[in-house]
Amino acid sequence: MNCSIDTKKAMRNGEHKLRIPEEIVKLIRGMHPHLKHKVKRALKTIINEPTSGKALKDELNGLRSLRVSVSRFRIIFRISRKGEMEIVALGPRKSIYEETFRLIEKEREK
């Protein structure tokens, strides 16, 4: 599977589909090549193993967090009822959970 980040903002592997918002695609494109490689590898893991990472609790219930190998970065994603996966946020562990909570609250207000 080719794991290039393209403008289609979706990656596929068989029946699994991963949606990546445009702002996260831009963030990945601007990363240092070493970190970008690790993020792409983590995205492949999400596609191949949708239940990878850990299930989040409380206010972030319904989301999953995957650690980007040997780093403090996390990828936060959700699995829809249709089985599609969507990246919600990407960032350093130190702030990603608070940032994700703010994003979820904004979605609920709409």
Secondary structure, 3 states (H helix, E strand, C coil): CCCCCCCCCEEEECCEEEECCHHHHHHHHCCCHHHHHHHHHHHHHHHHCCCCCEECCHHHCCEEEEECCCCCEEEEEEECCCCCEEEEEEEEHHHHHHHHHHHHHHHHHC
